Amino acid sequence: MPVLIVLLREPGRTASLAAAATFFVACWSDFLDGYVARRQGASTELGKFLDPLADKLIVVSVLIMLTAVAPARVPAWLVVVIVGREFAVTGLRAMAVGRGLVLEADELGKYKTILQMFALHGLLLHYPFLGIDFQSAGMYFLWMSLVFSLWSAAEYYVRVFRFVLRSA
C-alpha cells in the first residue's frame, strides 16, 4: 500500500503503469493466499475476518488517492459512498461475530470486489494505452461495483437481521 501511495503522487505514464502493476501484484497475491488456504484447509475464522479487511484497506486507500490525482480524478462523493459502505459492513460483521455469526464474503461481495479490481486497474492506468481509454473503462467498472456494493451491503444487513430475529 505505501508503494501505491508514493506512485500515485508521481505524475506521468510510467508512474501510472507502475502503480497499476503494483496493484496487480497485490490482487494476485491476495487471490493466491486465499486459494492456498482453502485448498490446504488452512482457513481460520480470523482469516475470514482479516482477509476482506485487508482488501478493503487497499481499495479504500487507492480510491481516496484517486480523488486527488488528475487526470484519473474520481468523484469524492462516489468514494464516500463506497468507503461508507465498507465501514458499515465491517462494523456489521464485527457486531455479528459478537453474536456468534461469522459473515464470510458472499457471492455479491466477491463480484463487487472483482469489479473494483477491474475499475482500479483502469483508473490507476488512466492514460490511453494500446488505443484503450482506461479512465473511461475504470469509471464504467467503478459504477458497476457501486451497484454491487450497495446490493451486497443490503444482503449482509438482511442476513444479520434474520439471524437476530431467529435468536431472539
Secondary structure as UniProt FT lines:
FT   HELIX           2..9
FT   HELIX           13..39
FT   TURN            40..41
FT   HELIX           45..66
FT   TURN            67..68
FT   HELIX           76..98
FT   TURN            99..100
FT   HELIX           107..125
FT   STRAND          128..129
FT   TURN            130..131
FT   STRAND          132..133
FT   HELIX           134..167
//
